[in-house]
Each structure stands twice: as C-alpha cells, then as structure tokens.
Amino acid sequence: MAAPRTVDKWKSKKWYSVIAPDLFKNVVLCDTVAENPRLIPGRIVETNLSEVVAGYDSRRPTTKLRFRIKDVQGEKASTVFLGHRLHNEFERGLVRKNSSKVYSNDVFSTNDGKKIRLKGVLVTPSPINQSMKHDMRTKYLEIVKKEASSKNLNDFIHFILSGKLSGKLRSELKSIYSLKHALIKKTEIIFE
C-alpha cells in the first residue's frame, strides 16, 4: 500500500500587503501570509514610527505604533490605528536618581467626538513634594484637555507623535517646577 501523499500548506498560502490608514498616508507597513483572506482581519501589526513617517530619526527607534487589520480587498489589507507606546527602556534611560515622576492616565475627547486614552509621565530633575505633583498633574490635565478639544483625532495624534504636545507641556509646566522631560508614554484609541 502506498504512503499517503503529503500536502505542502505553504503552496496554498498567499501574501497580502498591510496598508496604514490615511492618517499615515497609506504606506505599506508589512506583508502577511494567509491561506484564506477571511483569516486576516483582526490581526495586530506593530511597527516603529521611523518606518512609517518619513523624516523621523530612524537611529532612535523608541516609538512603536499599533494597528489592527480591519478588512482585505484583493491583495491589500487595510488597517485602523490603535495607538502608540514608547519603549520601556527609553523611559528608564531618562529617569535618574533623585528625580521625581508624575504619572497620568486619563481619557480625553477630541472635537470630532472621538476618545483617546493618554498615559503620560513628567520627570523633574530633583525630588518634589506631593502638593507640587498634584499641581503639575492638574495643569497637565488642563493643557491636554484644551489641546484635545480643539483638534480632531488625526490632528491630535499628529500633535502627539511629532513631539509638539511634549514641548508645550514642558514650556507651560515650568512655571510650577522645572521639567526634565514630559512624555506621552502611551495612547489608546477608544472605539465605541
């Protein structure tokens, strides 16, 4: 009796290009493989900001972008932006001995009705007391709420990823206490 014939699964699979949303000018993020295109939606893709945005400093890949594949048209898979995060090593490298950190984890609404969760950290060059931390957090929330409510979601994401929000926070919060760093560690788009 002859041995059963084995089937090579790879020959039946096809490659699909994963495309970023309009927010990132529809650049190709990566390629993914699947036997059936119905298996692709829902997959999560992570990539560095330097690979998506032209002109970003690629020598310092500190920012990861997250996308979810939503549907497949032909051999192209479109995505939706989920958020970004900074590498933990990057944050740890910025914080030194005898400094204070002020954390924030809040949800903000943009002027087009979308919601986004921001996780921020403010780093001071020397230790500060709890009342100063409270004042800094309050002022931080006021600034970010004002910026979020004056922009649509795409503009607000560009404002964050370009570092303009961090610069604005540093300049506005120095009236309370000097800041070494103002970082938006993580963003998450809230889908309802």
C-alpha positions as CSV (number, residue, x, y, z in Angstrom):
1,M,0.0,0.0,0.0
2,A,1.3,3.4,-0.9
3,A,2.0,6.0,1.7
4,P,-0.5,8.9,1.9
5,R,0.6,11.9,-0.1
6,T,1.5,15.0,2.0
7,V,0.3,18.4,1.0
8,D,2.5,21.4,1.4
9,K,0.4,24.1,3.1
10,W,2.7,26.9,2.1
11,K,1.9,26.4,-1.6
12,S,-1.8,27.2,-0.9
13,K,-1.0,30.5,1.0
14,K,-0.8,34.0,-0.5
15,W,0.9,37.1,0.6
16,Y,-1.0,40.3,1.4
17,S,0.3,43.8,1.8
18,V,-0.8,45.5,5.1
19,I,-1.5,49.2,4.4
20,A,-1.5,52.0,7.1
21,P,-4.7,54.2,7.4
22,D,-5.0,57.6,5.7
23,L,-3.5,59.2,8.9
24,F,-0.2,57.7,7.9
25,K,-0.6,58.3,4.1
26,N,-1.4,54.7,3.3
27,V,2.2,53.4,3.4
28,V,2.9,49.7,3.3
29,L,3.5,48.5,6.9
30,C,4.5,44.9,6.2
31,D,3.3,41.8,4.4
32,T,1.3,39.0,6.0
33,V,0.5,35.5,4.7
34,A,-2.7,33.5,4.9
35,E,-4.4,30.6,3.3
36,N,-7.7,32.4,3.2
37,P,-8.2,36.2,3.3
38,R,-11.0,35.8,5.8
39,L,-8.4,34.8,8.4
40,I,-6.5,38.1,8.2
41,P,-8.9,40.7,9.8
42,G,-8.3,41.1,13.5
43,R,-4.5,40.6,13.3
44,I,-2.4,43.1,15.2
45,V,0.6,44.7,13.5
46,E,3.3,46.7,15.4
47,T,6.0,48.8,13.7
48,N,8.4,51.6,14.6
49,L,7.4,55.2,13.9
50,S,10.6,55.7,11.9
51,E,9.4,53.0,9.4
52,V,6.1,54.8,8.8
53,V,6.8,58.5,9.0
54,A,9.4,59.9,6.6
55,G,12.0,62.2,8.1
56,Y,11.7,60.7,11.6
57,D,15.0,59.9,13.2
58,S,15.5,56.2,12.5
59,R,18.6,56.0,14.7
60,R,16.4,56.2,17.7
61,P,13.5,53.7,17.3
62,T,11.7,54.5,20.5
63,T,8.1,54.7,19.4
64,K,6.0,51.7,18.4
65,L,2.7,52.1,16.5
66,R,-0.1,49.5,16.7
67,F,-2.5,48.8,14.0
68,R,-5.4,46.2,13.6
69,I,-6.2,44.8,10.2
70,K,-9.9,45.6,9.5
71,D,-10.6,44.1,6.0
72,V,-8.9,42.7,2.9
73,Q,-9.5,44.0,-0.7
74,G,-7.7,41.9,-3.3
75,E,-4.1,41.6,-2.0
76,K,-4.2,44.6,0.2
77,A,-5.2,44.6,3.9
78,S,-6.4,47.9,5.3
79,T,-5.8,48.8,9.0
80,V,-7.1,51.0,11.8
81,F,-4.7,52.8,14.1
82,L,-4.9,51.6,17.7
83,G,-2.3,53.8,19.4
84,H,1.4,54.1,20.2
85,R,3.7,53.4,23.1
86,L,7.3,54.3,24.0
87,H,9.8,51.5,24.7
88,N,10.2,51.0,28.5
89,E,13.9,51.1,28.1
90,F,13.7,54.6,26.7
91,E,11.7,55.9,29.7
92,R,14.1,54.1,32.2
93,G,17.0,55.7,30.5
94,L,15.6,59.2,31.0
95,V,14.9,58.9,34.7
96,R,17.9,59.4,37.0
97,K,18.5,59.1,40.8
98,N,16.9,61.8,42.9
99,S,14.3,62.8,40.4
100,S,10.5,62.6,40.7
101,K,8.0,61.2,38.3
102,V,4.4,62.3,37.9
103,Y,2.1,59.8,36.1
104,S,-1.2,60.4,34.5
105,N,-3.7,58.0,32.9
106,D,-6.8,59.8,31.5
107,V,-9.3,59.8,28.7
108,F,-9.8,62.9,26.5
109,S,-12.3,63.8,23.9
110,T,-11.4,65.4,20.6
111,N,-13.7,67.9,18.8
112,D,-15.0,65.2,16.4
113,G,-16.3,63.2,19.4
114,K,-13.6,60.5,19.4
115,K,-12.0,59.4,22.7
116,I,-8.3,58.7,23.3
117,R,-6.6,57.5,26.5
118,L,-3.2,59.1,27.2
119,K,-0.7,57.8,29.7
120,G,1.8,60.5,30.4
121,V,4.8,60.9,32.7
122,L,6.5,64.1,33.8
123,V,10.1,63.9,35.0
124,T,11.7,66.5,37.3
125,P,15.4,66.9,37.8
126,S,15.1,66.8,41.6
127,P,12.6,65.4,44.1
128,I,9.3,67.3,44.7
129,N,6.6,67.1,47.3
130,Q,3.1,65.7,46.8
131,S,1.4,69.1,46.6
132,M,3.7,70.1,43.7
133,K,3.0,66.8,42.0
134,H,-0.8,67.4,42.4
135,D,-0.4,70.9,40.9
136,M,1.6,69.6,37.9
137,R,-0.9,66.9,37.2
138,T,-3.8,69.3,37.4
139,K,-2.1,71.7,35.0
140,Y,-1.1,68.8,32.7
141,L,-4.8,67.7,32.5
142,E,-5.9,71.3,31.8
143,I,-3.4,71.7,28.9
144,V,-4.1,68.3,27.3
145,K,-7.9,68.7,27.6
146,K,-7.7,72.1,25.9
147,E,-5.5,70.7,23.1
148,A,-7.6,67.6,22.6
149,S,-10.9,69.6,22.5
150,S,-9.5,72.0,19.9
151,K,-8.4,69.3,17.4
152,N,-9.9,66.3,15.6
153,L,-8.5,62.9,16.3
154,N,-6.0,62.8,13.4
155,D,-4.6,66.2,14.1
156,F,-4.3,65.4,17.8
157,I,-2.4,62.2,17.1
158,H,0.0,64.1,14.8
159,F,0.4,66.7,17.6
160,I,1.4,63.9,20.0
161,L,3.7,61.9,17.7
162,S,5.5,65.0,16.4
163,G,6.5,65.9,20.0
164,K,4.7,69.2,19.9
165,L,2.5,68.2,22.9
166,S,5.5,67.3,24.9
167,G,7.2,70.6,24.1
168,K,4.0,72.6,25.0
169,L,3.8,70.7,28.3
170,R,7.4,71.4,29.2
171,S,7.1,75.1,28.4
172,E,3.7,75.5,30.3
173,L,4.6,73.5,33.3
174,K,8.0,75.2,34.0
175,S,6.0,77.9,35.9
176,I,5.3,75.3,38.6
177,Y,8.6,73.5,38.6
178,S,11.3,72.9,36.0
179,L,10.9,69.7,34.0
180,K,13.5,67.4,32.6
181,H,11.1,65.5,30.4
182,A,7.4,65.5,29.5
183,L,6.4,62.3,27.7
184,I,3.3,60.8,26.4
185,K,4.2,57.1,27.1
186,K,1.2,55.5,25.5
187,T,-2.0,56.4,23.6
188,E,-5.0,54.1,23.0
189,I,-7.9,55.0,20.7
190,I,-11.2,54.1,22.4
191,F,-13.6,52.5,20.0
192,E,-17.3,52.5,21.0
